[in-house]
């Protein structure tokens, strides 16, 4: 089997490979770039595995006029920049010691040994600079069957890094077969070690959940997370039942997936802290959840929060009530987001000032919104 993709033939990428192979080292594309090319999916990052040690990678890159950045040298990774394009070059590795959160690695000269320390068979696919695929662990068969399967013993892979529990569900959401479901051995191992999720950093857990919820349809994966007890470990009190309804509405309206909107559908306790959300993410989540049950129309929501956030509230509300979106909702969002309250402070001065002025403006704005913005300036002032 041979890859055929524009990124593979790019001069910048071939220059990195030529620098390594010209110095007598191996250069094998690995992981996502190989997997996604075989699936016909976009390739965003290019990872290269090699038998060259990190310091040798640096020397080879500099000799070829390429820039070497020590991004993860303790783990054997050097970022080689060629023509402004970054390439993650990592020495073949084997695990020496793991504690479920981080690993102590030793460098290896063997691609086979490197393959056995990876998580899933579909991520242990390699390709030469010419595009010839090397599959030491049967990853192609799993990839073609859309089967996310741990390498060797599932429990052992998870014990090496407990984040792999969440990666298992995330990879199924993106690449798995929703009809056949998740691999039984992998699922059982994830359930068995689910309590260990609490030992992981909240930043890592949050990043993984956001990637999972950004999939086109994460609902089957999340439902299985709930059934296996994993979801409760990540977000106590979360309920997966609203998510498939929301996804169905999104797809019917051709609306781009959004992790925060889906997170709002799950609910749960202490979500911002448990997933280390940013302030902006926390604000969006709060606004969505606080307004699902409000009586504000699309027009008013868009005026208060902008068109995008108002749209998300409408989608969540429609899913929760299992009703259609209101007629003309897109036009109302545009109108509401562009509306301007017709009364300004100067209209009420000098009769009012200070707190009384602020309160009167607020009261008039609420009156204007209750009228669905039909009242004009003169109506409000009279």
Secondary structure, DSSP 8 states (H G I E B T S, - for coil): -B---HHHH-HHHHHHHHHHHHTT---EEETHHHHHHHHT------EEEESS-HHHHHHHHHHTT-EEEEEEGGGTEEEEEETTEEEEEEE-EEEEEE-BS-EEEEE-S-HHHHHHTSSBGGG-EEE-TT-BEEETTSHHHHHHTT---BSS-HHHHHHHBTTHHHHHHHHHHHHS-TTT-S-HHHHHHHHHTGGGGGGS-HHHHHHHHHHHHTSTT-HHHHHHHHHHTHHHHHSTT--GGGHHHHHHHHHHTT----HHHHHHHH--SSHHHHTT--HHHHHHHHHHHHHTT----HHHHHHHH-HHHHHHHHHHHHHHHT----TTHHHHHHHHHH---S--GGGGTTT--HHHHHHHHHHHHHHHHHTTT---HHHHH-
